[in-house]
């Protein structure tokens, strides 16, 4: 790939590599063996059969592996079996915000329950002020008796949810608390400014 394709002076950033189904772990391992920094966030899921159940690790963002690289030098990654293409505009890879990768990494390493979640584009944002996720921002969602913060990768329009304690979060730009209103096929957030603490 020539430098004109992605522009001069491009530095290393995080990019999303689209991969074949169930090839995420293989591609991530091969990328690491080639000397690239990769990130494949995983979560634990319980698979049940009639006679047993087993805990397995699955990709939080199926079909994607994150790679930190200079996009001008991406050809060795694209030669890995199972790798398809970098997500971008036309042939130009689009970088992912460092803050989004950092938030996902913090959540995955927190020891809290993490799972894929429907992508939330609009709604009230919160910041986690305490606990193992302190410092990350996302959308607060209340589901049944569980509270979660939803963290998204905007470029992929994919999200993940992490189970949290309600008292860990404060809304961005105010002291109000937020509650989620569940509607079939979507999540809408409403302000609960009069909700008792």
Buried (B, 14 or more C-beta within 10 A) or exposed (E): BEEEEBEEEBEBBBBBBBBEEEBBBBBBBBBBEEEBEBBBBBBEEEEEEEEEEEEEEBBBBEBBBBBBBEBBBBEBBEEBEBBBEBBBEEEEBBBBEEEBBBBBBBBBEBEBBBBBBEBBEEBBBBBBEEEBBEEBBBBBBBEEEEBBBBBBBEBBEBBBBBBBEEEBBBBEEEEEBBBBEEEEEEBEBEEBEEEEE
